[in-house]
Amino acid sequence: MNSLKSISSGVSFIFIASMLLQLGYIFVVVGYNSVAKNYPFLKGIDWIFQYLLTMPIVILIMFFGGYLAAAIAKYKVIIHSFLVGFITLVVMMWMALQNAQLTSKGLIINLLMLLASTAGGYYWRKKNTGLAGKPSALL
């Protein structure tokens, strides 16, 4: 039961935080587009919003989702945080790729997101156990 609670909490946190991020992203892009109409030198830098601002925040969201799952599970935290990232990515890709294809850039970003959620569990384990304890129980 605790395992299900940790995974569902981590996935729910990631989805809610991602939706709020998307809402903020829409506001920023709409503001950028209205300003870029009057200042032509701003056109063509919209990739900065996508890759330099949004992607690090998405990675942090995945990290904290894995951390939350690990904090609730308290055992086998790496597996729980990995499952949180995996389930989240499967659902996101299923919704996003119904009419599209996965690119190499998208694959790299998805791998980084999966590593971030697993790293959140690893960080929780390192912080709360000092890596001392049975590795099989904490994995």
Number of C-alpha atoms within 10 A of each C-alpha: 6 12 17 13 13 25 27 17 18 31 26 15 19 25 18 12 17 16 12 12 16 14 11 13 16 12 11 12 14 12 11 16 14 10 13 16 11 10 10 9 9 13 13 9 11 14 10 11 14 13 11 11 12 17 16 13 15 20 19 17 24 33 26 24 32 38 29 26 34 32 20 18 23 19 18 17 29 26 20 29 36 24 21 30 27 20 17 23 18 12 13 13 16 11 10 12 11 8 7 8 10 11 9 9 9 12 11 11 15 20 14 16 24 24 19 25 34 29 20 27 32 24 21 22 23 13 10 12 12 10 13 10 9 9 10 8 10 21 14
